[in-house]
Amino acid sequence: MRGTEAARAGVIDVVVRDGHRVRETLHLQIVQTHQIEPARKVTDLDAFNLARTIYREYDIIYDKVRNALCPAANGGIGVTVALIDERFVDQAFYLKREVGKPEPVHVGPVVAPAFAFGSVIKGDDGELRMWYMSRRRLSVDLPGDEQRNRRQMSYELYATSSDGLSWNIPSLDLVGPVDGYRDIDPVPENAFLSGFMRDACGRQLCGRLGPESFCVLDARSTPHPHARGRYTALYYTWVKDERDETLGDKWKPGQSMDKGLCLAHSDDGVRWVAYPENPVSRNTSDANNVFFFDARLGKYVMFARLEVATTLEERATRAVARSESEDLIHWTPFRAVLDTDDRDADPFDYPDEGLERIRHGGDKTHIRRVRGRNRQFYGMMVFPYHSIYIGMAEVFDVGSGSAWLELCHSYDGENWLREAVPEPFFKPRPGDWDGVRIQPMMASPPITMGEELWFYHGGMDANHHRSDTYERRGIGVRSVLKDRFVGYRALKEKAGELITAPLPKPKTVLLNADVGASGEIRIEMLGPHGEQINGYRLDQCRAIRSSGTAAPVRFIDHETFDALPHSHIRMRIRLIGSTLYALYLTGLSEADRNDCRSALRS
């Protein structure tokens, strides 16, 4: 591209001078460098995508600079006050609490056709790795499934990317034909796992239907004590009982078969070794099951579907359940932690999904399927985030077959809070490739890309009940600026105020806020009991009138807060035509940080 070196130098200079304005400046930089016609509206997405194409080191430079500009937001000595955590807010007046609005990073899916039953991880080398699922169509029914006309099993596939948008498909040649069956479509060259496969030790990795879901931990980026290889994967499959010598490689009707959640480990991410203890859980959840090592608890935690159901409806298991393990092998019984309630659907309305499938043109064989209320939680992706746990719950509407993602949070991972007025965090965009269903979210935390968090998710323009939907499925990516999960919004016509809980006295405060054209934000420092402090009043604060993720709070006579007479302070934050998402308190001691954590736990 023309002017690459000049553009790189220009952007680096911009980053160093004013880190939180990079996105705005990139617009002008790209227009000037690449001579785009002024008449054409160049979106922020255009600028961002083009910038990432030009300079591979952009993320590295940006992260290093922002770490210097805003240490509290990047693991330095400070505290991140993300306002999704309501414990930081003692009062909000004339403010509306709203969930963020992630936007597509790319027009259309980045991988298709594909199921987002898998994970996306950013390695220590900056490269992104994706594990995702596909369907394998066979020429004849699998044994025992003749009545359901099931002529398919699952693949798990692997891809890599340097920018998160263009994905490289490696030639692995690890999945071959299945004896007795003929593949209707060519086997994808990047497939690494499918039905009836064994590992190098001869242990069965997958049974007749292949793998469902594939949650991967990378021991380099997220160390955990019981890793047997760099990568550890949790997935659902059918596996034969190794102790039953009468079983062959294939399941046969009338013979016993183990099924449940299994583990495998790998050093390269594509050649996997099954745990001899499989299945480690008898849970048969085929949603995107999530597990991670929770450093706060010193235990592994898993989120899947509930493993038990009522005797009235044996398949009514669509609720989010949680289990713990000390060693990855022995798991506690699953306990339900999230279910829909009367605000979602009538408690006496339990639709028959079998009939809904027929009505929507799906499977013509009526098998009674009552899974729960008219709205159910299909699954939930969970990850630790600052002082809380964040959950992306998949809401499934049985009547329409549509699905979307709802934002939840928890202080302990067991008791989950929904927003007072539930609204989609990710919702389908009618008329687009993901216009009917957003489901599922990849079973891995969002990827940090510069100032943004990128979420990889599944989507399609057909409902859940259709049986001809595979070619219409894809994996897309949406982004939100860091810490902008929930904000408090004030109208431009009327000021609103937020009063924080008592916090340790910081050296400086930075705001993550969106400020409207005629809006502003001012802060007043208060004593722990609400007393005003001269020099730190509202009328002595320099108004913040531009948006940013690290806007510094300054007073007319004070650049820092060293002169505050209290060890703990509150903040009264007045907003006009603005939305506040987070505060970053810098210059705290480790004791202050621990004190803040203890206060949140109490």
Secondary structure as the mmCIF struct_conf table of DSSP 4:
data_model
#
loop_
_struct_conf.conf_type_id
_struct_conf.id
_struct_conf.beg_label_comp_id
_struct_conf.beg_label_asym_id
_struct_conf.beg_label_seq_id
_struct_conf.end_label_comp_id
_struct_conf.end_label_asym_id
_struct_conf.end_label_seq_id
TURN_TY1_P TURN_TY1_P1 ARG A 2 GLY A 3
HELX_RH_AL_P HELX_RH_AL_P1 THR A 4 ARG A 17
HELX_RH_3T_P HELX_RH_3T_P1 GLY A 19 ARG A 21
HELX_RH_AL_P HELX_RH_AL_P2 VAL A 22 HIS A 34
TURN_TY1_P TURN_TY1_P2 GLN A 35 GLN A 35
TURN_TY1_P TURN_TY1_P3 PRO A 38 ALA A 39
BEND BEND1 ARG A 40 ARG A 40
HELX_RH_AL_P HELX_RH_AL_P3 ASP A 44 ILE A 54
TURN_TY1_P TURN_TY1_P4 ARG A 56 GLU A 57
HELX_RH_AL_P HELX_RH_AL_P4 TYR A 58 LEU A 69
HELX_RH_3T_P HELX_RH_3T_P2 PRO A 71 ASN A 74
TURN_TY1_P TURN_TY1_P5 GLY A 75 GLY A 75
BEND BEND2 GLY A 76 ILE A 77
STRN STRN1 GLY A 78 ALA A 82
TURN_TY1_P TURN_TY1_P6 LEU A 83 ILE A 84
BEND BEND3 ASP A 85 ASP A 85
HELX_RH_3T_P HELX_RH_3T_P3 GLU A 86 PHE A 88
STRN STRN2 VAL A 89 PHE A 93
BEND BEND4 TYR A 94 TYR A 94
STRN STRN3 LYS A 96 VAL A 99
STRN STRN4 GLU A 103 PRO A 104
BEND BEND5 VAL A 105 GLY A 108
BEND BEND6 VAL A 110 VAL A 110
STRN STRN5 VAL A 111 VAL A 111
BEND BEND7 PRO A 113 PRO A 113
STRN STRN6 PHE A 115 LYS A 122
TURN_TY1_P TURN_TY1_P7 ASP A 124 ASP A 125
BEND BEND8 GLY A 126 GLY A 126
STRN STRN7 LEU A 128 ARG A 137
STRN STRN8 LEU A 138 LEU A 138
BEND BEND9 SER A 139 VAL A 140
HELX_LH_PP_P HELX_LH_PP_P1 ASP A 141 LEU A 142
TURN_TY1_P TURN_TY1_P8 PRO A 143 GLY A 144
HELX_RH_3T_P HELX_RH_3T_P4 GLU A 146 ARG A 148
TURN_TY1_P TURN_TY1_P9 ASN A 149 ASN A 149
STRN STRN9 GLN A 152 SER A 161
BEND BEND10 SER A 162 SER A 166
STRN STRN10 ASN A 168 ASN A 168
HELX_LH_PP_P HELX_LH_PP_P2 PRO A 177 VAL A 178
TURN_TY1_P TURN_TY1_P10 ASP A 179 GLY A 180
STRN STRN11 ASP A 183 ASP A 183
BEND BEND11 ILE A 184 ASP A 185
HELX_LH_PP_P HELX_LH_PP_P3 PRO A 186 PRO A 188
TURN_TY1_P TURN_TY1_P11 GLU A 189 ASN A 190
STRN STRN12 ALA A 191 LEU A 193
TURN_TY1_P TURN_TY1_P12 GLY A 195 PHE A 196
STRN STRN13 ARG A 198 ARG A 198
TURN_TY1_P TURN_TY1_P13 ALA A 200 CYS A 201
BEND BEND12 GLY A 202 GLY A 202
STRN STRN14 GLN A 204 GLN A 204
TURN_TY1_P TURN_TY1_P14 ARG A 208 LEU A 209
STRN STRN15 GLU A 212 ASP A 218
TURN_TY1_P TURN_TY1_P15 ALA A 219 SER A 221
BEND BEND13 THR A 222 THR A 222
TURN_TY1_P TURN_TY1_P16 PRO A 225 HIS A 226
BEND BEND14 ARG A 228 ARG A 230
STRN STRN16 TYR A 231 VAL A 239
TURN_TY1_P TURN_TY1_P17 GLU A 242 ARG A 243
TURN_TY1_P TURN_TY1_P18 GLU A 245 THR A 246
BEND BEND15 ASP A 249 LYS A 250
TURN_TY1_P TURN_TY1_P19 PRO A 253 GLY A 254
BEND BEND16 GLN A 255 GLN A 255
STRN STRN17 ASP A 258 SER A 266
BEND BEND17 ASP A 267 ARG A 271
STRN STRN18 VAL A 273 ALA A 274
TURN_TY1_P TURN_TY1_P20 PRO A 276 GLU A 277
BEND BEND18 VAL A 280 VAL A 280
STRN STRN19 SER A 281 SER A 281
BEND BEND19 ALA A 287 ALA A 287
STRN STRN20 VAL A 290 ASP A 294
TURN_TY1_P TURN_TY1_P21 ALA A 295 GLY A 298
STRN STRN21 LYS A 299 ARG A 305
BEND BEND20 GLU A 307 GLU A 307
BEND BEND21 THR A 311 LEU A 312
TURN_TY1_P TURN_TY1_P22 GLU A 314 ARG A 315
BEND BEND22 ALA A 319 ALA A 319
STRN STRN22 VAL A 320 SER A 325
BEND BEND23 GLU A 326 HIS A 330
STRN STRN23 TRP A 331 TRP A 331
HELX_LH_PP_P HELX_LH_PP_P4 THR A 332 PHE A 334
STRN STRN24 ARG A 335 LEU A 338
TURN_TY1_P TURN_TY1_P23 ASP A 342 ASP A 344
BEND BEND24 ALA A 345 ALA A 345
TURN_TY1_P TURN_TY1_P24 PRO A 347 PHE A 348
HELX_RH_AL_P HELX_RH_AL_P5 GLU A 353 ARG A 359
TURN_TY1_P TURN_TY1_P25 HIS A 360 GLY A 361
BEND BEND25 THR A 365 THR A 365
BEND BEND26 GLY A 372 ASN A 374
STRN STRN25 ARG A 375 TYR A 385
TURN_TY1_P TURN_TY1_P26 HIS A 386 SER A 387
STRN STRN26 ILE A 388 ASP A 397
TURN_TY1_P TURN_TY1_P27 VAL A 398 GLY A 401
STRN STRN27 SER A 402 SER A 410
BEND BEND27 TYR A 411 ASN A 415
STRN STRN28 TRP A 416 ARG A 418
BEND BEND28 ALA A 420 VAL A 421
STRN STRN29 PRO A 424 PHE A 426
TURN_TY1_P TURN_TY1_P28 PRO A 430 GLY A 431
BEND BEND29 ASP A 432 ASP A 432
TURN_TY1_P TURN_TY1_P29 TRP A 433 ASP A 434
BEND BEND30 GLY A 435 VAL A 436
STRN STRN30 ARG A 437 MET A 441
BEND BEND31 ALA A 443 SER A 444
HELX_LH_PP_P HELX_LH_PP_P5 PRO A 445 PRO A 446
STRN STRN31 ILE A 447 MET A 449
TURN_TY1_P TURN_TY1_P30 GLY A 450 GLU A 451
STRN STRN32 GLU A 452 MET A 460
BEND BEND32 ASP A 461 ALA A 462
TURN_TY1_P TURN_TY1_P31 HIS A 464 HIS A 465
BEND BEND33 SER A 467 ASP A 468
HELX_RH_3T_P HELX_RH_3T_P5 TYR A 470 ARG A 472
STRN STRN33 ARG A 473 LEU A 481
TURN_TY1_P TURN_TY1_P32 LYS A 482 ASP A 483
BEND BEND34 PHE A 485 PHE A 485
STRN STRN34 VAL A 486 ARG A 489
BEND BEND35 LYS A 492 LYS A 494
STRN STRN35 GLY A 496 THR A 500
HELX_LH_PP_P HELX_LH_PP_P6 ALA A 501 PRO A 502
STRN STRN36 LEU A 503 PRO A 504
HELX_LH_PP_P HELX_LH_PP_P7 LYS A 505 PRO A 506
BEND BEND36 LYS A 507 LYS A 507
STRN STRN37 THR A 508 LEU A 526
TURN_TY1_P TURN_TY1_P33 PRO A 528 HIS A 529
BEND BEND37 GLY A 530 GLY A 530
STRN STRN38 GLN A 532 GLN A 532
TURN_TY1_P TURN_TY1_P34 ASN A 534 GLY A 535
BEND BEND38 TYR A 536 ARG A 537
HELX_RH_3T_P HELX_RH_3T_P6 LEU A 538 GLN A 540
STRN STRN39 CYS A 541 CYS A 541
HELX_LH_PP_P HELX_LH_PP_P8 ARG A 542 ALA A 543
STRN STRN40 ILE A 544 ILE A 544
BEND BEND39 SER A 546 SER A 546
STRN STRN41 GLY A 548 PRO A 552
HELX_LH_PP_P HELX_LH_PP_P9 VAL A 553 VAL A 553
STRN STRN42 PHE A 555 PHE A 555
TURN_TY1_P TURN_TY1_P35 ILE A 556 ASP A 557
STRN STRN43 HIS A 558 HIS A 558
BEND BEND40 GLU A 559 PHE A 561
TURN_TY1_P TURN_TY1_P36 ASP A 562 ALA A 563
BEND BEND41 PRO A 565 PRO A 565
BEND BEND42 SER A 567 SER A 567
STRN STRN44 HIS A 568 THR A 586
BEND BEND43 GLY A 587 GLY A 587
HELX_RH_AL_P HELX_RH_AL_P6 GLU A 590 ARG A 601
#
